[in-house]
Amino acid sequence: MKAFLKKVLAFGLGSMFLLSPLQAAEVEVLHWWTSGGEAAALNVLKEDLQSKGIGWKDMPVAGGGGTQAMTVLRSRVTSGTAPTAVQMLGFDILDWAAEGVLADLNRIARQGNWDAVVPLALQKFSKYDGQWISVPVNVHSTNWVWANKAVFEKVGVTVPRNWDEFVAVTKKIKAAGYTPIAHGGQAWQDATVFDSILLSVGGYDFYKKTMVDLNLKALGSAKMVQVFDRMRVITGLLDPNFSGRDWNLASAMVINEKAAMQIMGDWAKGEFIKAGKVPGKDFMCFRFPETQGIVTFNSDQFAMFRVGSADTKSQMEMAKSVISPVFQSAFNVVKGSAPARTDVPNSDFDACGKKGMTDLASANMNGTLIGSMAHGHANPAGIKNAMYDVITNHFNTKQSSRAAVKALVAAVETAM
Ligand code: BGC
């Protein structure tokens, strides 16, 4: 019945069906924040909206990186029952905007002066044709390592500054009986590791040339062979049960001293915090060796679907709540990310959060901030998924680096 009403409203008959008490303001939110840390952050949003009289209809779709969520979204939109608000990343936002189905947020963006406070790197994905079509929640970054401090101390190793040190450290950890790297064998997690490895081999320029510019020569180069060589080293550092494991269970291995490190975006910090762990005391956060000074970022945003005038008010209220400085601090302190606006104080953030914010600001200033391929901010979904296939196939077989590079070039060429 509600879906029917929404359809009717979408066809412009809204005024005939003005809000009845039964239709209290509510948002239906499609998201993939289902781990402990993510759910805790989501609660901050739910409670904020509740305090403003806006109800919450939860539409969780488990699966890190959002691949499954995007599949569910497509089918909801196709069947004419789009959710009111959807967590989305980078190029996916622009793809939906191009289909003309996203609500216009310009009025509140103007009122809130979003143009002045949201960094341009994010605006690139929040605006389409100069119009605001999504509201940024945060800025995550992917080139992080999360390490158990006690394990490092027991083994007698320190934070590695470059690849050779990293390899040496992992050898010692392995010899001491720990799993060096906690990992979940899912395509998006393999791709998240690839983000860091690619950056460590080629730096900002090579990352941009291959992931953003899709330069086939660079994609097929000797440097890319080296990237897959390093990916092969990583596959030798995992426990035998990594296949299919969810990312938060891999975080738990580090938290519980089963493994020494996880190469993962800063949403992993949410799991450590949820488990009562303290940065600097129980765990350490550092940039993947040889990627210091560069930040591969992704920004969760909420895009609002045009579902009819009855929902517009709650959609706009939600967007206003999300962008408010108080919410940006409260939410991101729990989520592990940095605020999506430049004027939020870092006073409530822990040491890793402060480092994340500083790294982000300086990378933004130095021109070394770049969208994460693994999380939809370097290239559109078609290309990203083609890359995922190649990376994950290499990761899970004995394929040579050269063969993987050939496959990568062919896959990108076909997807372009
Ligand atoms: C999102 C994060 C989320 C992570 C794992 C990323 O794509 O940006 O918000 O925590 O996936 O689910």
Boltz pocket constraint, residues with backbone or C-beta under 6 A from the ligand:
constraints:
  - pocket:
      binder: B
      contacts: [[A, 32], [A, 33], [A, 38], [A, 63], [A, 64], [A, 65], [A, 66], [A, 89], [A, 140], [A, 267], [A, 298], [A, 299], [A, 300], [A, 375]]
      max_distance: 6.0
